[in-house]
Amino acid sequence: MPVPQTFPPLETVTSPTVGNAAAAYYLNRSKQTMRLWACNGGPISPLRINRRLAWPTAEIRRLTGMGV
């Protein structure tokens, strides 16, 4: 059985970007929704680093109402 992934509270995240799974968790969306946003556009856009999605932490905070 897979171990569930845990993420720190968003207010304690200090990195400028987070991965796809973390962004989905913080925005209460599925990982597939995040991939669709990356391809088709959504409220925020990810950076692409070595074929991986990196979602800006500041934009996630803005969308969740936490400010910057």
DSSP file (Angstrom, degrees, kcal/mol; ACC not computed):
  #  RESIDUE AA STRUCTURE BP1 BP2  ACC     N-H-->O    O-->H-N    N-H-->O    O-->H-N    TCO  KAPPA ALPHA  PHI   PSI    X-CA   Y-CA   Z-CA
    1    1 A M              0   0    0      0, 0.0     2,-0.1     0, 0.0     0, 0.0   0.000 360.0 360.0 360.0 131.2    0.0    0.0    0.0
    2    2 A P        -     0   0    0      0, 0.0     3,-0.0     0, 0.0     0, 0.0  -0.356 360.0-118.3 -69.2 146.0    1.5    3.4   -1.0
    3    3 A V        -     0   0    0      1,-0.1     2,-0.0    -2,-0.1     0, 0.0  -0.699  33.3-113.3 -81.4 128.9    2.4    5.8    1.8
    4    4 A P        -     0   0    0      0, 0.0     2,-0.3     0, 0.0    -1,-0.1  -0.365  30.2-119.5 -64.1 141.6    0.3    9.1    1.6
    5    5 A Q        -     0   0    0     -2,-0.0     2,-0.4    16,-0.0     0, 0.0  -0.633  27.0-156.7 -82.7 136.9    2.4   12.1    0.8
    6    6 A T        -     0   0    0     -2,-0.3    16,-0.0     0, 0.0    -1,-0.0  -0.889   4.6-161.9-115.4 148.4    2.4   14.9    3.3
    7    7 A F        -     0   0    0     -2,-0.4     3,-0.1    15,-0.0    -2,-0.0  -0.944  22.6-112.3-127.5 146.9    3.2   18.5    2.7
    8    8 A P        -     0   0    0      0, 0.0     5,-0.1     0, 0.0     0, 0.0  -0.340  53.0 -78.3 -71.1 160.3    4.2   21.3    5.1
    9    9 A P    >   -     0   0    0      0, 0.0     3,-1.7     0, 0.0     4,-0.5  -0.307  42.3-120.4 -56.9 143.6    1.7   24.2    5.7
   10   10 A L  G >  S+     0   0    0      1,-0.3     3,-1.2     2,-0.2    51,-0.1   0.831 110.1  62.0 -59.0 -34.4    1.8   26.7    2.8
   11   11 A E  G 3  S+     0   0    0      1,-0.3    -1,-0.3    50,-0.0    50,-0.0   0.703 103.7  50.4 -68.3 -16.7    2.8   29.6    5.0
   12   12 A T  G <  S+     0   0    0     -3,-1.7     2,-0.4     2,-0.0    -1,-0.3   0.508  81.9 110.2 -97.1  -4.7    6.0   27.7    6.0
   13   13 A V    <   +     0   0    0     -3,-1.2     5,-0.0    -4,-0.5    -3,-0.0  -0.575  38.1 175.2 -73.9 125.6    7.1   27.0    2.4
   14   14 A T        +     0   0    0     -2,-0.4    -1,-0.2     3,-0.1    -4,-0.0   0.532  44.3 101.7-108.8  -9.9   10.2   29.1    1.6
   15   15 A S  S    S-     0   0    0      1,-0.1    42,-0.1     2,-0.1    -2,-0.0  -0.469  75.0-127.7 -75.8 149.4   11.1   27.7   -1.9
   16   16 A P  S    S+     0   0    0      0, 0.0    41,-2.4     0, 0.0    42,-0.5   0.742  90.1  25.8 -69.9 -22.2   10.0   29.9   -4.9
   17   17 A T  E     -A   56   0A   0     39,-0.3     2,-0.3    40,-0.1    -2,-0.1  -0.942  65.3-154.8-137.4 160.3    8.3   27.0   -6.5
   18   18 A V  E     -A   55   0A   0     37,-2.3    37,-3.0    -2,-0.3    -5,-0.0  -0.913  28.7-101.7-129.1 160.1    6.6   23.7   -5.6
   19   19 A G     >  -     0   0    0     -2,-0.3     4,-2.5    35,-0.2     5,-0.2  -0.097  39.6 -94.8 -74.5 176.9    6.1   20.5   -7.5
   20   20 A N  H  > S+     0   0    0     33,-0.4     4,-2.4     1,-0.2     5,-0.2   0.902 122.1  49.2 -61.6 -45.6    2.9   19.4   -9.2
   21   21 A A  H  > S+     0   0    0      1,-0.2     4,-2.1     2,-0.2    -1,-0.2   0.905 112.9  47.2 -64.5 -41.6    1.7   17.2   -6.3
   22   22 A A  H  > S+     0   0    0      2,-0.2     4,-2.8     1,-0.2     5,-0.2   0.916 111.5  50.5 -66.6 -42.9    2.2   19.9   -3.7
   23   23 A A  H  X S+     0   0    0     -4,-2.5     4,-2.1     1,-0.2    -2,-0.2   0.916 110.4  50.0 -61.3 -42.6    0.5   22.6   -5.9
   24   24 A A  H  X>S+     0   0    0     -4,-2.4     5,-2.5    -5,-0.2     4,-0.6   0.910 111.9  48.9 -61.8 -41.9   -2.5   20.2   -6.3
   25   25 A Y  H ><5S+     0   0    0     -4,-2.1     3,-1.0     3,-0.2    -2,-0.2   0.948 112.6  46.0 -62.0 -50.4   -2.6   19.7   -2.6
   26   26 A Y  H 3<5S+     0   0    0     -4,-2.8    -1,-0.2     1,-0.2    -2,-0.2   0.828 118.3  42.3 -65.6 -32.1   -2.5   23.4   -1.7
   27   27 A L  H 3<5S-     0   0    0     -4,-2.1    -1,-0.2    -5,-0.2    -2,-0.2   0.416 108.3-123.0 -94.9   1.6   -5.1   24.3   -4.3
   28   28 A N  T <<5S+     0   0    0     -3,-1.0     2,-0.3    -4,-0.6    -3,-0.2   0.912  71.0 122.6  56.7  46.3   -7.3   21.3   -3.5
   29   29 A R      < -     0   0    0     -5,-2.5    -1,-0.2    -6,-0.2     2,-0.2  -0.813  66.5 -97.9-126.2 168.1   -7.2   20.1   -7.1
   30   30 A S     >  -     0   0    0     -2,-0.3     4,-1.7     1,-0.1     5,-0.1  -0.494  30.8-116.1 -83.2 160.2   -6.1   16.8   -8.7
   31   31 A K  H  > S+     0   0    0      1,-0.2     4,-1.9     2,-0.2     5,-0.1   0.855 117.8  57.0 -63.1 -33.5   -2.7   16.4  -10.2
   32   32 A Q  H  > S+     0   0    0      1,-0.2     4,-2.3     2,-0.2    -1,-0.2   0.880 102.5  53.9 -66.3 -37.3   -4.4   15.9  -13.5
   33   33 A T  H  > S+     0   0    0      1,-0.2     4,-2.5     2,-0.2    -1,-0.2   0.903 107.0  51.8 -61.4 -40.3   -6.1   19.3  -13.2
   34   34 A M  H  X S+     0   0    0     -4,-1.7     4,-1.9     1,-0.2    -1,-0.2   0.900 108.8  50.3 -64.0 -39.3   -2.7   20.9  -12.7
   35   35 A R  H  X S+     0   0    0     -4,-1.9     4,-1.8     2,-0.2    -1,-0.2   0.899 109.8  50.8 -64.3 -39.7   -1.4   19.2  -15.8
   36   36 A L  H  X S+     0   0    0     -4,-2.3     4,-3.4     1,-0.2     5,-0.4   0.905 108.2  51.9 -64.3 -41.0   -4.4   20.5  -17.8
   37   37 A W  H  X S+     0   0    0     -4,-2.5     4,-1.5     1,-0.2    -1,-0.2   0.887 108.2  52.5 -60.8 -37.7   -3.8   24.0  -16.5
   38   38 A A  H  < S+     0   0    0     -4,-1.9    -1,-0.2    -5,-0.2    -2,-0.2   0.874 119.3  34.2 -65.9 -36.8   -0.2   23.7  -17.6
   39   39 A C  H  < S+     0   0    0     -4,-1.8    -2,-0.2    -5,-0.1    -3,-0.2   0.904 132.1  25.5 -84.7 -44.5   -1.3   22.7  -21.2
   40   40 A N  H  < S-     0   0    0     -4,-3.4    -3,-0.2     1,-0.2    -2,-0.2   0.445 112.6-100.3-105.0  -2.3   -4.5   24.7  -21.7
   41   41 A G     <  -     0   0    0     -4,-1.5    -1,-0.2    -5,-0.4    -3,-0.1   0.163  43.5-179.9  91.4 145.6   -4.0   27.6  -19.4
   42   42 A G        -     0   0    0      2,-0.1    -8,-0.0    -5,-0.1     3,-0.0  -0.816  53.7 -61.8-157.6-166.7   -5.5   28.2  -16.0
   43   43 A P  S    S+     0   0    0      0, 0.0     2,-0.3     0, 0.0    -6,-0.0   0.771 122.7  22.1 -66.5 -23.7   -5.4   30.8  -13.2
   44   44 A I  S    S-     0   0    0     19,-0.0    -2,-0.1    16,-0.0    -3,-0.1  -0.959  74.3-139.6-136.9 159.6   -1.7   30.3  -12.9
   45   45 A S        -     0   0    0     -2,-0.3     2,-0.1    -4,-0.1    -7,-0.1  -0.942  17.0-134.3-120.3 141.4    1.1   29.0  -15.1
   46   46 A P        -     0   0    0      0, 0.0     2,-0.3     0, 0.0     9,-0.2  -0.472  14.9-119.9 -88.6 162.4    4.0   26.8  -14.1
   47   47 A L  E     -B   54   0B   0      7,-3.2     7,-2.8    -2,-0.1     2,-0.6  -0.720  25.5-133.7 -87.8 150.8    7.6   27.0  -15.0
   48   48 A R  E     +B   53   0B   0     -2,-0.3     2,-0.5     5,-0.2     5,-0.2  -0.939  26.7 177.9-111.5 115.2    9.0   24.0  -16.9
   49   49 A I  E >  S-B   52   0B   0      3,-2.5     3,-1.5    -2,-0.6    -2,-0.0  -0.959  72.8 -24.1-121.2 113.4   12.3   22.9  -15.4
   50   50 A N  T 3  S-     0   0    0     -2,-0.5    -1,-0.2     1,-0.3     3,-0.1   0.905 126.3 -51.1  49.6  48.2   13.8   19.8  -17.1
   51   51 A R  T 3  S+     0   0    0      1,-0.2     2,-0.3    -3,-0.1    -1,-0.3   0.612 118.1 112.5  67.5  15.6   10.4   18.6  -18.3
   52   52 A R  E <   -B   49   0B   0     -3,-1.5    -3,-2.5     2,-0.0     2,-0.4  -0.860  69.4-116.4-115.0 154.1    8.9   19.0  -14.8
   53   53 A L  E     -B   48   0B   0     -2,-0.3     2,-0.5    -5,-0.2   -33,-0.4  -0.753  25.4-172.5 -91.3 131.9    6.3   21.5  -13.7
   54   54 A A  E     -B   47   0B   0     -7,-2.8    -7,-3.2    -2,-0.4   -35,-0.2  -0.968  11.1-154.6-124.9 112.4    7.3   24.0  -11.0
   55   55 A W  E     -A   18   0A   0    -37,-3.0   -37,-2.3    -2,-0.5     2,-0.2  -0.747  24.2-111.8 -93.2 129.0    4.4   26.1   -9.7
   56   56 A P  E  >  -A   17   0A   0      0, 0.0     4,-1.8     0, 0.0   -39,-0.3  -0.389  17.7-149.0 -63.0 124.7    5.2   29.5   -8.3
   57   57 A T  H  > S+     0   0    0    -41,-2.4     4,-2.5     1,-0.2     5,-0.2   0.875  95.9  56.7 -61.4 -39.7    4.6   29.6   -4.5
   58   58 A A  H  > S+     0   0    0    -42,-0.5     4,-2.1     1,-0.2    -1,-0.2   0.882 107.0  48.8 -62.4 -38.1    3.6   33.3   -4.6
   59   59 A E  H  > S+     0   0    0      2,-0.2     4,-2.4     1,-0.2    -1,-0.2   0.865 109.5  51.9 -70.3 -35.6    0.9   32.6   -7.1
   60   60 A I  H  X S+     0   0    0     -4,-1.8     4,-2.0     2,-0.2     6,-0.2   0.916 110.3  49.3 -64.9 -42.3   -0.5   29.7   -5.1
   61   61 A R  H  X>S+     0   0    0     -4,-2.5     5,-2.5     2,-0.2     6,-0.9   0.905 110.1  51.3 -62.4 -40.2   -0.6   32.0   -2.0
   62   62 A R  H ><5S+     0   0    0     -4,-2.1     3,-1.0     4,-0.2    -2,-0.2   0.935 110.7  48.1 -62.5 -45.7   -2.4   34.6   -4.1
   63   63 A L  H 3<5S+     0   0    0     -4,-2.4    -1,-0.2     1,-0.3    -2,-0.2   0.841 111.6  49.5 -65.5 -32.9   -5.0   32.1   -5.3
   64   64 A T  H 3<5S-     0   0    0     -4,-2.0    -1,-0.3    -5,-0.2    -2,-0.2   0.500 116.9-112.1 -85.4  -2.5   -5.6   30.8   -1.8
   65   65 A G  T <<5S+     0   0    0     -3,-1.0    -3,-0.2    -4,-0.6    -2,-0.1   0.619  84.9 119.9  85.4  12.3   -6.1   34.3   -0.4
   66   66 A M      < -     0   0    0     -5,-2.5    -4,-0.2     1,-0.2    -5,-0.1   0.556  65.0-141.3 -86.0  -6.9   -2.9   34.2    1.7
   67   67 A G              0   0    0     -6,-0.9    -1,-0.2     1,-0.2    -3,-0.1  -0.285 360.0 360.0  76.3-168.0   -1.4   37.2   -0.1
   68   68 A V              0   0    0     -7,-0.1    -1,-0.2    -3,-0.1    -6,-0.1   0.359 360.0 360.0-116.2 360.0    2.3   37.4   -1.0
